[in-house]
Amino acid sequence: MPLNKKSLSDDGFTGFRTLMALEGNRIPQRQGLFAVLRPEGFEPRFLAVSTAGVFKKKNPSLPRAALAAEWVADADVLFIGKASPGSKGNRGLRRQLSEFVDFGEGRPPGHWDGRLIWQLADADSLLVAWKELPADELNAAHAAYHEQFRQIHGRLPFANLVQARA
């Protein structure tokens, strides 16, 4: 089964809001997975320089040829991330997605997972969906979605540069 808005919705993902229209109060505080999807008709246009913040003095931008090599032409899902509860239990989807958007707006991140999203023109029109999960199921579910995508497309989603492990 392909990974797309319908299949993710059928599997319990909700939200499906554009990055531009995300409202923090509507995002769950608990841990879970989130997916970034391209809306219908979205065609990639790669920016020469990423809008994302610098991470540990490293520039998040890649050359356009490298971005094009990562693009999965027939995939709707561009990134699958996770939001753990954190060591103090105060993290989760709301905080993770807030930091993800802040990163795309140029603020320094605590990590740079999904950074290729921020080198797409019109990234704010991409859709974000989330699924709450118990903490002890997160890593396995994250790895399973990556593996499912790999089985369908032969590689990871565009902005996932590292295979998740269970």
C-alpha positions in Angstrom: 0.0 0.0 0.0 1.4 3.4 -0.9 2.2 6.0 1.8 0.0 9.0 1.1 -2.6 11.2 2.8 -5.3 8.5 2.6 -3.2 5.6 3.9 -1.7 7.7 6.7 -5.2 8.9 7.7 -6.5 5.3 7.7 -3.6 4.4 10.0 -4.5 7.1 12.5 -2.6 10.2 11.4 -4.5 13.5 11.9 -3.9 17.1 11.3 -2.9 17.4 7.7 -2.3 21.2 8.0 0.1 23.2 6.0 3.3 24.2 7.7 2.2 27.8 7.3 -1.1 27.2 9.0 0.1 25.1 12.0 -1.4 26.2 15.2 0.5 25.0 18.3 -2.7 24.7 20.4 -4.1 22.1 18.0 -1.0 19.9 18.0 -1.0 17.2 20.7 1.6 17.5 23.5 2.1 13.8 23.7 4.8 11.9 21.8 4.3 10.3 18.4 5.3 10.4 14.8 4.8 13.1 12.2 4.9 13.1 8.4 5.5 15.9 6.0 3.7 15.4 2.7 3.5 17.3 -0.5 0.1 18.7 -1.5 -1.5 17.7 -4.8 0.2 19.4 -7.7 3.4 20.3 -5.7 6.5 20.2 -7.9 9.9 20.6 -6.3 11.9 23.7 -6.8 15.1 23.7 -4.9 16.5 26.9 -3.3 20.2 27.6 -3.7 20.4 28.3 0.0 18.3 26.7 2.7 16.1 28.9 5.0 17.0 26.6 7.9 19.2 27.7 10.8 22.9 26.7 11.2 23.5 23.6 13.3 26.8 23.3 15.2 28.4 25.7 12.7 27.3 23.5 9.8 25.4 25.0 6.9 22.2 23.0 6.2 22.3 23.8 2.4 23.1 21.1 -0.2 23.9 21.7 -3.9 20.8 21.4 -6.1 22.2 18.3 -7.7 22.4 16.6 -4.3 18.8 17.6 -3.6 17.6 16.3 -6.9 19.3 13.0 -6.2 17.4 12.7 -2.9 14.0 13.6 -4.4 11.6 10.6 -4.8 9.5 11.7 -7.7 6.4 9.5 -7.2 6.2 9.8 -3.4 3.8 12.0 -1.4 5.6 11.6 1.9 8.8 13.7 2.1 9.8 13.1 5.7 8.8 10.9 8.6 9.9 12.1 12.0 9.3 11.3 15.6 8.7 13.3 18.8 9.7 11.5 21.9 8.7 12.5 25.4 12.3 13.5 26.2 14.3 12.8 29.3 12.1 15.1 31.5 8.8 14.1 29.8 8.2 17.6 28.6 8.7 17.1 24.9 6.3 15.7 22.3 4.7 16.5 19.0 3.8 20.1 19.8 7.3 21.0 20.9 9.0 19.0 18.1 6.9 20.5 15.4 7.4 24.0 16.8 11.1 23.5 16.8 11.0 22.1 13.3 9.2 25.2 11.9 11.5 27.5 13.9 14.4 25.7 12.3 12.9 26.4 8.8 12.6 30.0 9.8 16.4 30.3 10.4 16.6 29.7 14.1 19.4 27.5 15.4 18.0 24.0 15.9 18.7 21.3 18.6 19.0 18.8 15.7 18.7 19.0 12.0 16.6 16.1 11.0 14.5 16.9 8.0 16.6 19.8 6.9 16.1 19.2 3.2 12.5 20.3 3.6 13.8 23.8 4.1 15.6 24.0 0.8 12.3 23.5 -1.1 10.6 26.7 -2.5 7.1 26.9 -1.1 7.9 24.6 1.9 5.2 26.4 3.9 2.6 24.8 1.6 3.6 21.3 2.6 1.3 19.3 4.8 2.1 18.0 8.3 0.2 15.1 9.9 0.8 13.4 13.2 -0.1 10.3 15.1 0.2 9.9 18.9 1.9 6.7 20.1 3.0 5.3 23.4 6.7 6.0 24.1 7.6 2.3 24.0 6.2 2.0 20.5 7.8 5.0 18.9 11.1 3.7 17.7 9.6 0.5 16.2 6.8 2.4 14.5 9.3 5.0 13.1 11.5 2.2 11.7 8.5 0.4 10.3 7.3 3.5 8.4 10.8 4.0 7.0 11.0 0.3 6.0 7.5 0.5 4.4 8.6 3.5 2.3 11.9 1.8 1.4 9.9 -1.3 0.2 7.7 0.8 -2.0 10.3 3.3 -3.4 13.7 1.5 -2.9 15.0 4.3 -0.6 14.0 6.6 2.3 11.8 9.7 1.9 13.4 12.8 0.5 14.3 14.5 3.8 15.1 11.3 5.8 18.8 10.9 5.4 19.2 8.2 8.1 17.2 4.9 8.5 15.3 4.8 11.8 16.1 1.9 14.0 13.7 -0.1 16.2 
